Amino acid sequence: MADFEMIRVATSDGVMTITLNRPERLNACPPQMADEIFAAVRALGDARAVMFRGEGRAFCSGADLAANAGTAISGGDRAFTSLSQSYNPMIQAIVGLPVPVVCAVQGAAAGVGCSIALAADFVIAGASGYFLQAFANIGLVPDGGASWMLPRLVGTAQATRMMMLAERIPAQEAERIGLIYKCVEDDALQEESQALVARLAAGPSVAYGLMKRTMRDGLQSDFGSTLAAEAAAQRIAGGSADAAEGAMAFLAKRKAQFKGC
């Protein structure tokens, strides 16, 4: 794994943990951080699940608008370039991962930080966490895939509220409206998120990857196409070693020991 300046990456027991590591800036994400996250997830190796977390008081406060002249993204042309070359490839790489992704959110998940979190398959937030699309406050539009993700997660009414009114959505409300998987007490966030990602890393990796792809494609397909995609995915999953182990475990009335293949 390459050395990074703005994130830390560690892999243990099948889990790749990516920690956003600019706590002095509430983990604000300049293009360099986006590029580093992209490089990290592209080097997945044999990891069977990925965890995102933030160092310090926040998960990620958004793009770094206060960066120096060389890394700032202010201005229409510069923002377009940063999104096209750094932020969008990062989000697509996270969403396209063939393994489950868990994100643990404490404090702010704002702007592109909100998008990074919501690109995960499971978001667990501490009670002090919140989700914010503050673009309207500075005359900008949501980015990082928020315009696609939010209406699909919470419907157009709540998505419009978040985007146009730029209101904070506290973690408890985020769970209630279906924006995230779960809200827990702050002191339980690490334990809960670690337990979940460990469970996923021990699961049927081939099936998980196919589930992710079929659901993602199904959001843009008709019902018949999704039925056909499920059948094709089942052919692949059914031929995996994990499926054979699952069947044997079921017949033997024991817990399956999946190997991720």
Secondary structure, DSSP 8 states (H G I E B T S, - for coil): ----SSEEEEEETTEEEEEE--GGGTT---HHHHHHHHHHHHT-TT-SEEEEEESTT-SB--S-TT--TTT---SHHHHHHHIIIIIHHHHHHHHT-SS-EEEEE-SEEETHHHHHHHTSSEEEEETT-EEE--GGGGT----TTHHHHHHHHHHHHHHHIIIII---EEHHHHHHTTSSSEEE-GGGHHHHHHHHHHHHHTS-HHHHHHHHHHHHHHTTS-HHHHHHHHHHHHHHHHTSHHHHHHHHHHHHTS-------
